[in-house]
Amino acid sequence: MMRQRQHGAALMLLLAVLVLGGLWYLISGIQERSADFTAANRDKNARILNRAKQALLGYAAHQAAVSGENNPGALLCPEPAGSAGAATEGVAAGNCTLPAIGRLPWKTMGIEKLVDATGEPLWYVVANGWAKPNAATNTIINSNCTDAASAMTCYTGQLNLQTINADGSISTQANAAIALIVAPGQAMNVPAAAGCTARNQLDPAAGRLAPAPGINPLNYVECYNTATSTFTFTAPGSRSNDQVVSVTAAEALPLIEAAVADRFQKEFAPAMRAAYSGGVWSAPSALPFAVALGDPTTNPANRLQGAAGNLGGLLPGAYAYVGGGATTCSPAPCVLPAPAPCTVSASDPRCDPAFVAWRATANGGCIAAPCTTITRTGGASIDASSNCSVSGTPSTLNCTLNTYISVLQLLTGVDWVTFDLDAVAANVGVTWKYLNAPPMAPAIAGIDTTYNNAPIGYSLSAAALNGDGSATLRVNARAATASGGVLGVLGAITCSVNILGVTFPLCFQNTISVPMALLTDQPMLDPANTTFNWFYRNRWPEVAYYSVASTIAPGGGGACTTGTTCLQVNYSPEAGKHRALLIIGGPKVGTQARPAISVADLLEGANADGASPFEARSATLAVNRAFNDHFAVIDRNP
């Protein structure tokens, strides 16, 4: 009997062991499958998030290259909360309060609606300055917007990322991202903790009622503070189950720079090539001198005023007028209205109506060569005492013509004088100017408006950039001596004659006034021009180096020889043909300083000396790590 009881107990013990073993196997299998399921979900999310990230970067780069885009490099705003479940779901808001959080605008990006492993649509965060904050405010984005290691204060904000460690402490990475894309995971009851606000996403009254007009990000993204641009993430656990991928400035800017360089070459280069070439311009091709390299964020470099003799430096950009480019009037010929001078202010350092100004003469002699001269071509004689003075801002060239006629001319009715006025304007060749020539041109006071191109009254027969950066324009016009003042004395010349008891004057004085508006700004400099203003407004000249061949600069003859006097760019299929270049430096590399005060702060490798030959790529420096220069061709030989 005792044996039977012992045998029964052994069987019970064996059964218990088998049951426990089965339970252990079942539980461990469930745990393994759960772990496998979690790993699979996170792997799927990682792939979905990476697809969304590449699409977002691709959209930003593509948009930066689109003509007419005034905010190149700007990221999209999230989908508005009211769009969830509506026909506009997936469409980005036109502007947003930054930093902004909302669902990913997949439809605007041109991709399918992406969801995470739990079927939830992706969420999206964009940093301050990287999207339009309102309809009236534009972004300012360029290569000086880098990471926290940059010595240059970024023009835009970046997001701070926090990580909750296993011991509960928090590690913070400042300025870590310009955007985040989040896979929100399942709803959870979020406890209050450092970096996290308590939120029960499972509560039907406050939980995920999406899609709904009042969709609340706190029901999807667990731990963040938009007031401090801080987002907190941890491994899946009791505080958060979000999975996130970050987008950094270092990832976005090389794409934006390449797009900007390409767009500059397509939009700006043709206007620059045409500025001082063709028509009455003497050189077949001429481009202005560069701005002396210096801190482009402070005076004087930020005024972007070039200087004679500078073949490399910052891109010229000084302007004098608002809306003063190639103004039209109809029908031609017609007199152009006077353009409005720009208003000088600390916020607009490029504006300087006095920078390009007429150069006067004193008693017929040069103050600075080349100088303004007046040459008679017919009619009355011009006395050597004739001279020109300059007044006003923008300047006006006021030329006093002291003329006299002979008795024979008096008897034959000569009461006019035709002349060539070689008017010299300083600093034309160190910025970009537009020549307002007939049949649409500004009025010159004091001339006979019926003489040529009526009602304009004059023609422009020649224009040339001079080696000192000035420009000489030849104006051919006629003045009616009878409409001027009568001179009683003109040196040793007899100024009157008596015929049959009647005294007739022989000496006259006319005043000719030439406005500076004969030379106005190229439209690409006009801050009111919506086609071009994106480049200067986004302050890309601060990170761009301009180089022009010596024979293409003012006074250089207007042509360069391939392989010798042209610029050389190694690793370019057009090596040796370049007349002028713009090289956009990427974010600072190594010990480079920003803002750049030397070429080596801006460009790398063989380009760091700012002189030809340049290199379109580096054979020794890793692209986008130790070398990140982007080339735009302004002009080249065929």
C-alpha positions in Angstrom: 0.0 0.0 0.0 2.9 2.3 0.9 4.5 1.5 -2.5 1.3 2.4 -4.4 1.2 5.8 -2.5 4.9 6.5 -3.3 4.3 5.5 -7.0 1.3 7.8 -7.2 3.2 10.7 -5.7 6.0 10.2 -8.2 3.5 10.3 -11.0 2.0 13.5 -9.6 5.5 15.0 -9.3 6.3 14.0 -12.9 3.1 15.4 -14.1 3.8 18.7 -12.3 7.2 18.9 -13.9 5.8 18.3 -17.3 3.1 20.9 -16.8 5.6 23.4 -15.6 7.9 22.6 -18.5 5.1 23.0 -20.9 4.1 26.4 -19.4 7.8 27.5 -19.5 8.0 26.5 -23.1 4.7 28.2 -24.0 5.6 31.4 -22.1 9.1 31.5 -23.6 7.7 30.9 -27.0 5.2 33.7 -26.6 8.0 36.0 -25.3 10.2 35.0 -28.3 7.4 35.6 -30.7 6.6 38.9 -29.0 10.3 39.9 -29.2 10.3 38.8 -32.8 7.1 40.8 -33.5 8.5 43.9 -31.8 11.8 43.6 -33.8 9.9 43.1 -37.0 7.7 46.1 -36.3 10.7 48.3 -35.6 12.4 47.1 -38.7 9.3 47.8 -40.8 9.0 51.3 -39.2 12.7 52.0 -39.9 12.2 51.2 -43.5 9.0 53.3 -43.8 10.6 56.2 -41.9 13.6 56.1 -44.2 11.4 56.2 -47.3 9.6 59.3 -45.9 12.9 61.0 -45.1 14.3 60.5 -48.6 11.0 61.8 -50.1 11.1 64.9 -47.9 14.7 65.6 -48.8 14.0 65.0 -52.4 11.0 67.4 -52.4 13.0 70.1 -50.7 15.9 69.8 -53.2 13.6 69.7 -56.2 11.6 72.7 -55.0 14.8 74.7 -54.5 15.7 74.2 -58.1 12.2 75.3 -59.4 12.1 78.7 -61.0 9.9 81.1 -59.1 10.4 79.4 -55.8 11.2 82.3 -53.4 12.1 80.0 -50.4 14.6 77.5 -51.8 15.5 74.9 -49.2 12.4 75.5 -47.1 10.7 72.4 -45.8 7.0 71.7 -46.0 4.7 72.5 -43.1 2.8 69.5 -41.7 -0.7 68.7 -42.7 -3.2 71.0 -40.8 -5.1 69.3 -37.9 -8.4 70.0 -39.6 -7.4 68.0 -42.7 -7.4 64.6 -41.1 -10.1 62.5 -42.8 -11.0 65.2 -45.2 -10.3 65.6 -48.9 -7.3 67.7 -48.1 -5.7 65.0 -46.0 -2.0 64.8 -46.8 -1.8 68.3 -48.1 0.8 70.6 -46.4 -0.3 73.8 -44.8 0.9 76.9 -46.6 2.5 78.2 -43.4 2.7 77.1 -39.8 3.6 78.3 -36.3 7.1 77.0 -35.7 8.3 74.6 -34.5 5.4 72.8 -36.0 4.1 69.3 -35.4 1.4 67.4 -37.4 0.9 64.5 -39.7 3.3 64.0 -42.7 2.0 65.9 -45.8 2.4 62.8 -48.0 0.1 64.1 -50.8 2.1 67.3 -51.3 5.3 65.3 -51.3 3.9 63.2 -54.1 4.1 59.8 -52.4 1.6 57.3 -51.1 0.2 57.6 -47.6 2.7 55.9 -45.4 1.7 54.2 -42.1 3.7 52.5 -39.4 3.5 48.9 -38.3 0.3 49.5 -36.3 -1.4 51.2 -39.3 -1.0 54.7 -37.9 -0.1 57.5 -40.4 3.4 59.1 -39.9 3.8 62.3 -37.9 6.2 65.1 -38.8 8.0 67.9 -37.0 9.8 70.9 -38.6 12.1 73.3 -36.8 11.8 77.1 -36.5 13.0 78.9 -39.7 12.8 75.9 -41.9 9.3 76.5 -43.1 7.1 79.6 -43.7 5.8 80.8 -40.4 3.1 83.0 -42.0 2.0 84.2 -45.4 4.1 87.4 -45.3 7.4 86.0 -44.0 9.9 84.2 -46.1 12.6 81.8 -45.0 16.3 82.6 -45.0 18.3 79.4 -45.7 21.9 79.0 -46.9 25.0 77.0 -46.2 25.8 78.9 -43.0 22.9 77.0 -41.4 24.9 74.1 -40.0 25.2 72.0 -36.9 25.9 73.2 -33.3 29.7 73.0 -34.0 29.5 75.9 -36.4 31.0 79.2 -35.2 28.4 81.0 -37.4 25.1 81.6 -35.8 22.5 79.8 -37.9 19.8 81.9 -39.5 17.3 79.2 -38.6 16.5 77.1 -35.6 17.0 73.5 -35.0 15.4 70.9 -32.8 16.8 69.6 -29.5 16.6 65.8 -29.0 16.5 64.2 -25.6 17.0 60.5 -24.8 15.7 58.9 -21.5 18.4 56.6 -20.3 17.8 53.3 -18.5 18.5 55.0 -15.1 15.9 57.7 -15.8 18.5 60.4 -16.6 18.1 62.5 -19.7 20.8 63.1 -22.3 20.3 66.2 -24.6 21.6 66.7 -28.0 21.1 70.4 -28.9 20.5 71.6 -32.5 20.3 68.0 -33.6 17.8 68.1 -36.4 15.8 70.4 -38.7 13.0 67.9 -39.0 11.7 64.7 -37.4 9.5 62.0 -38.9 7.7 59.9 -36.3 6.0 56.4 -36.3 3.6 56.9 -33.4 2.8 53.3 -32.6 -0.2 52.2 -30.6 -2.0 54.4 -28.1 -0.7 54.2 -24.5 -1.2 55.7 -21.1 1.8 58.0 -20.8 2.9 58.7 -17.2 4.2 62.1 -16.2 8.0 62.1 -16.2 11.0 64.3 -17.0 10.4 65.4 -20.6 7.0 63.8 -20.7 3.5 65.1 -20.0 1.0 62.7 -18.6 -1.5 61.7 -21.3 -3.9 58.8 -21.5 -4.1 58.2 -25.2 -6.4 55.2 -24.4 -9.1 57.4 -22.9 -12.0 57.6 -25.4 -12.7 61.2 -24.3 -9.2 62.4 -25.0 -7.6 59.7 -26.9 -7.2 59.0 -30.6 -10.4 60.2 -32.1 -8.7 60.6 -35.5 -9.5 61.2 -38.1 -11.2 64.3 -36.6 -10.8 68.1 -37.1 -9.4 68.5 -33.6 -6.7 65.8 -33.9 -4.2 66.3 -31.0 -0.5 65.5 -31.5 -0.3 64.5 -27.8 -2.4 61.5 -28.6 0.3 60.2 -30.9 3.7 61.7 -30.0 4.3 61.2 -26.4 7.1 63.5 -25.1 7.8 66.9 -26.5 7.8 70.6 -25.7 7.4 73.0 -28.7 8.2 76.0 -26.5 11.8 74.8 -26.2 11.9 72.9 -29.5 12.7 69.8 -27.5 11.5 66.3 -28.3 12.2 63.3 -26.0 12.5 59.7 -27.1 13.3 56.5 -25.4 13.3 52.8 -26.3 9.8 51.3 -26.3 8.6 51.1 -22.8 6.1 52.6 -20.3 6.9 56.2 -21.3 6.9 56.2 -25.1 6.6 53.9 -28.1 7.4 56.4 -30.8 10.0 55.5 -33.4 11.7 58.5 -35.0 14.1 59.4 -37.8 15.8 62.8 -37.8 16.7 65.0 -40.8 19.8 67.1 -40.2 21.1 70.3 -41.8 24.2 68.4 -42.9 22.0 66.0 -44.9 19.8 68.7 -46.4 22.2 71.4 -47.3 24.4 69.6 -49.9 21.2 68.9 -51.9 20.0 72.5 -51.5 23.4 73.9 -52.5 23.5 71.8 -55.7 20.0 73.0 -56.6 20.9 76.6 -55.9 24.0 76.4 -58.0 22.0 74.8 -60.9 19.3 77.4 -60.6 21.8 80.3 -60.4 23.4 79.1 -63.6 20.0 78.9 -65.4 18.4 82.1 -64.1 21.2 84.6 -63.2 24.0 83.7 -65.6 22.1 84.7 -68.8 21.2 88.1 -67.3 24.8 88.6 -66.2 26.3 87.7 -69.6 23.9 90.2 -71.3 24.5 93.1 -68.8 27.6 94.6 -70.5 27.6 92.8 -73.9 25.9 93.5 -77.2 24.1 96.6 -78.5 26.3 99.7 -78.0 28.7 98.0 -75.5 32.1 97.9 -77.1 33.4 94.6 -75.6 31.9 91.4 -76.9 31.7 90.1 -73.4 32.4 91.9 -70.1 31.6 91.2 -66.5 32.2 93.3 -63.4 35.0 93.2 -60.8 34.5 91.3 -57.6 33.9 92.6 -54.1 36.9 92.5 -51.8 36.6 89.4 -49.6 35.7 90.1 -46.0 33.1 89.4 -43.4 30.0 89.4 -45.6 27.7 90.0 -42.7 29.1 93.4 -41.7 30.1 96.7 -43.3 31.7 97.1 -45.8 31.6 93.7 -47.3 27.9 93.2 -46.8 27.2 96.2 -49.1 28.5 94.0 -52.0 30.2 96.9 -53.7 33.0 95.7 -56.0 36.4 97.3 -56.4 38.5 97.9 -59.5 41.1 95.2 -60.0 39.5 92.5 -57.9 39.2 89.4 -60.0 38.0 87.2 -57.2 35.8 87.7 -54.1 32.2 88.1 -53.3 29.6 88.6 -56.0 28.7 92.2 -56.6 25.2 93.2 -55.6 25.0 96.9 -54.8 21.8 98.6 -56.1 20.4 102.1 -56.2 16.7 101.8 -57.3 13.6 99.8 -56.4 11.9 98.7 -59.6 14.5 100.5 -61.6 15.4 97.8 -64.1 14.3 97.6 -67.7 11.1 99.6 -67.3 8.8 99.6 -70.4 6.6 102.2 -71.9 4.4 102.2 -74.9 4.3 103.0 -77.8 8.0 103.3 -78.4 9.9 105.5 -78.7 8.9 107.0 -75.4 10.3 108.6 -72.3 10.8 106.4 -69.2 9.5 107.5 -65.9 12.1 108.2 -63.2 12.7 105.1 -61.1 12.4 105.4 -57.3 15.7 105.4 -55.4 16.0 102.7 -52.7 16.0 103.8 -49.1 19.2 103.4 -47.2 18.8 101.4 -43.9 20.7 99.1 -41.6 18.5 96.3 -42.7 19.3 96.9 -46.4 23.0 97.3 -46.7 23.2 96.8 -50.5 21.1 100.0 -51.1 23.3 102.9 -52.0 21.9 105.5 -54.5 25.2 107.4 -54.4 27.5 104.5 -55.3 27.2 104.7 -59.1 27.6 108.4 -59.9 28.5 110.7 -62.8 32.0 112.0 -63.0 32.3 115.7 -63.6 34.8 118.0 -65.4 36.2 121.2 -64.2 36.7 124.0 -66.8 37.0 121.5 -69.5 39.7 119.5 -67.7 39.6 116.0 -66.1 39.3 115.6 -62.3 39.8 111.9 -62.7 40.5 110.1 -65.9 38.6 109.0 -67.8 36.3 112.0 -67.5 33.2 113.5 -69.0 33.9 115.4 -72.2 31.7 117.4 -74.7 32.6 117.4 -78.4 30.9 119.5 -81.0 29.7 117.7 -84.1 27.9 120.5 -85.9 26.3 124.0 -85.7 27.5 126.5 -83.2 30.9 126.3 -81.7 31.5 125.1 -78.1 33.8 127.2 -76.0 36.4 125.6 -73.8 34.8 127.2 -70.7 32.0 124.7 -71.0 32.0 122.3 -68.1 30.0 119.7 -66.2 29.1 119.4 -62.5 27.3 116.7 -60.5 24.5 117.2 -58.0 21.9 115.1 -56.1 21.5 111.5 -55.1 21.1 109.6 -57.4 23.4 112.0 -59.3 22.5 114.3 -62.1 25.2 115.4 -64.6 24.6 119.1 -65.3 26.6 120.3 -68.3 26.9 124.0 -69.1 27.4 124.6 -72.8 28.8 128.0 -73.7 28.4 128.3 -77.4 28.9 131.0 -80.1 28.0 131.4 -83.7 29.5 133.4 -86.5 27.7 136.2 -88.4 27.3 133.9 -91.4 25.7 131.3 -89.2 23.4 134.0 -87.8 22.4 135.0 -91.3 21.8 131.4 -92.4 19.7 130.6 -89.4 22.0 128.3 -87.4 20.6 128.4 -84.0 21.6 125.0 -82.7 24.6 122.9 -81.8 25.0 119.1 -82.1 27.4 117.4 -79.8 28.7 114.1 -78.4 28.6 114.0 -74.6 30.9 111.3 -73.4 29.4 110.9 -69.9 31.5 108.9 -67.4 29.8 107.1 -64.5 32.0 105.7 -61.7 31.5 102.2 -60.3 29.4 100.8 -63.1 31.9 98.0 -63.6 31.8 96.8 -60.0 28.0 96.1 -59.9 25.3 95.2 -62.4 23.7 98.0 -64.4 21.1 98.2 -67.1 21.5 100.7 -69.9 18.3 102.5 -70.6 18.9 103.4 -74.3 16.4 104.7 -76.9 13.8 103.9 -78.0 12.8 103.7 -74.3 15.0 106.0 -72.3 14.8 108.7 -69.5 14.5 112.4 -70.4 17.6 114.6 -70.7 16.6 118.1 -69.9 17.9 121.0 -72.1 18.1 119.2 -75.4 15.9 119.4 -78.6 13.5 116.5 -78.1 12.6 116.6 -81.9 16.2 115.9 -83.0 16.5 112.1 -82.6 14.1 109.4 -81.3 11.4 112.0 -80.6 10.1 112.6 -78.0 13.4 111.4 -76.4 15.7 113.6 -78.5 19.0 111.8 -78.3 20.7 108.5 -79.1 23.4 106.4 -77.4 26.0 105.5 -79.9 28.7 103.8 -77.7 29.2 102.4 -74.2 32.3 100.9 -72.7 33.5 99.6 -69.3 36.8 101.2 -68.3 39.7 99.6 -66.4 39.0 101.6 -63.3 35.5 100.2 -63.1 33.8 103.3 -64.6 31.7 103.3 -67.7 31.7 105.8 -70.6 28.4 106.4 -72.4 28.3 108.5 -75.6 25.1 110.6 -75.9 24.5 112.3 -79.2 22.1 115.2 -78.9 21.2 118.7 -80.1 20.6 121.9 -78.2 18.8 124.9 -79.5 21.0 127.9 -78.8 18.1 130.3 -79.1 16.3 128.5 -76.2 19.3 129.1 -73.9 20.5 132.2 -72.1 22.2 135.0 -74.0 25.8 135.7 -73.0 27.1 139.2 -73.1 30.7 138.1 -72.7 32.5 134.9 -73.6 36.3 135.4 -73.1 37.8 137.1 -76.1 34.9 136.2 -78.4 32.6 139.0 -79.7 29.2 138.1 -78.4 27.0 140.4 -80.5 26.7 142.0 -83.8 24.8 145.2 -85.0 23.0 144.9 -88.3 21.1 147.9 -89.5 20.8 149.2 -86.0 19.6 146.0 -84.5 21.9 144.1 -82.1 21.9 140.3 -82.5 23.4 138.0 -79.8 26.1 135.5 -80.9 26.9 133.8 -77.6 24.6 131.5 -75.7 24.5 129.2 -72.7 22.5 126.0 -72.4 22.3 123.6 -69.5 22.0 119.9 -70.3 20.9 117.7 -67.4 21.5 113.9 -67.7 19.9 111.7 -65.0 21.6 108.7 -63.4 18.6 106.7 -64.5 20.4 106.3 -67.9 22.0 103.5 -65.9 19.6 101.6 -63.6 19.9 98.3 -61.8 19.8 95.0 -63.5 16.5 93.4 -62.4 18.4 90.6 -60.6 19.5 93.2 -58.0 16.0 94.6 -57.4 14.7 93.3 -54.0 11.2 93.8 -55.3 11.8 91.5 -58.3 10.0 88.2 -57.5 12.0 86.3 -60.2 15.5 87.1 -58.8 15.3 88.3 -55.3 15.5 84.8 -53.7 19.3 84.6 -54.2 20.3 87.8 -52.4 17.5 87.7 -49.9 18.5 84.2 -48.8 22.1 85.6 -48.4 23.7 83.1 -50.7 26.4 85.6 -51.7 27.7 85.2 -48.1 28.8 81.7 -49.0 29.7 82.2 -52.7 33.0 83.1 -54.4 32.9 85.0 -57.7 35.9 84.7 -60.1 36.3 86.5 -63.5 39.1 86.1 -66.0 41.2 89.2 -66.3 40.5 89.8 -70.0 36.7 89.6 -69.3 36.8 92.2 -66.5 36.3 95.9 -67.3 39.0 97.2 -69.6 40.2 93.7 -70.4 39.2 93.5 -74.0 36.2 91.2 -73.7 37.6 87.8 -74.7 39.8 85.1 -73.2 41.8 82.4 -74.9 40.8 78.8 -74.1 43.5 77.1 -72.1 45.5 80.2 -71.4 43.8 83.4 -70.3 40.4 81.8 -69.5 39.8 80.3 -66.1 40.8 76.6 -65.7 38.5 74.2 -63.8 40.1 70.7 -63.5 37.8 67.7 -63.8 35.3 69.8 -65.8 34.4 68.7 -69.4 34.8 72.4 -70.2 38.2 72.9 -68.5 40.1 75.9 -69.8 37.0 77.6 -71.3 35.5 79.5 -68.4 35.2 83.2 -68.4 33.5 83.6 -65.0 32.4 81.3 -62.2 30.4 81.3 -59.0 31.6 78.7 -56.5 29.2 78.0 -53.6 31.0 76.8 -50.5 29.1 74.3 -48.4 29.0 74.3 -44.6 32.3 74.9 -43.0 34.8 72.1 -43.0 37.5 71.5 -40.3 39.0 74.7 -39.0 37.2 77.0 -41.5 35.6 80.1 -39.9 32.1 81.4 -40.5 31.4 84.1 -41.5 34.2 83.6 -44.0 36.8 86.3 -44.0 39.2 84.5 -46.4 38.9 82.2 -49.4 40.2 79.3 -47.3 37.3 79.8 -44.9 34.9 79.2 -47.8 36.6 76.8 -50.3 38.7 73.7 -50.0 41.6 72.0 -51.6 43.0 73.6 -54.8 40.2 76.2 -54.6 41.3 77.6 -51.3 43.6 80.2 -52.9 40.8 81.6 -54.9 42.9 81.5 -58.1 42.7 79.5 -61.3 43.1 76.6 -61.7 40.1 75.5 -59.7 38.8 71.9 -59.2 35.2 70.8 -59.7 36.0 67.9 -57.4 38.8 66.9 -55.2 40.9 63.8 -56.0 42.2 63.7 -52.4 39.4 65.2 -50.3 36.2 63.3 -49.6 33.2 65.1 -51.2 30.8 66.6 -48.7 33.2 65.9 -45.8 36.4 67.6 -46.6 35.3 69.1 -49.9 31.9 70.5 -50.6 32.3 73.2 -53.3 29.5 73.6 -55.9 30.2 75.3 -59.3 27.9 77.5 -61.4 29.2 78.7 -64.7 28.4 82.3 -65.5 30.1 82.5 -68.9 32.5 80.3 -71.0 33.9 80.1 -74.5 32.0 77.9 -77.0 
